[in-house]
Amino acid sequence: MASAQEGIFGPMLSIVMHDTDEQAVEIANGTVYGLQAYVFGANVDRANHMAAQRAAETVLINRPP
């Protein structure tokens, strides 16, 4: 998806459907960008596990930008 791969000027939210946590991490890591990432979820252990796999300088869990 171009919006997930190219720099966009201005605020934007992309929603990409996934079937598994592993697929979600693969999609998130499939870009050249990655200075900061966010993981949102009700299960903190699951969110921590996903954050540990995310290739980004900083990963915030359940914190708005």
Stockholm file with secondary structure:
# STOCKHOLM 1.0

chainA/1-65         MASAQEGIFGPMLSIVMHDTDEQAVEIANGTVYGLQAYVFGANVDRANHMAAQRAAETVLINRPP
#=GR chainA/1-65 SS CHHHHSCCSSCCCCCCCCSSHHHHHHHHHSSSCCSEEEECCSCHHHHHHHHHHCCSSEEEESCCC
#=GC SS_cons        CHHHHSCCSSCCCCCCCCSSHHHHHHHHHSSSCCSEEEECCSCHHHHHHHHHHCCSSEEEESCCC
//
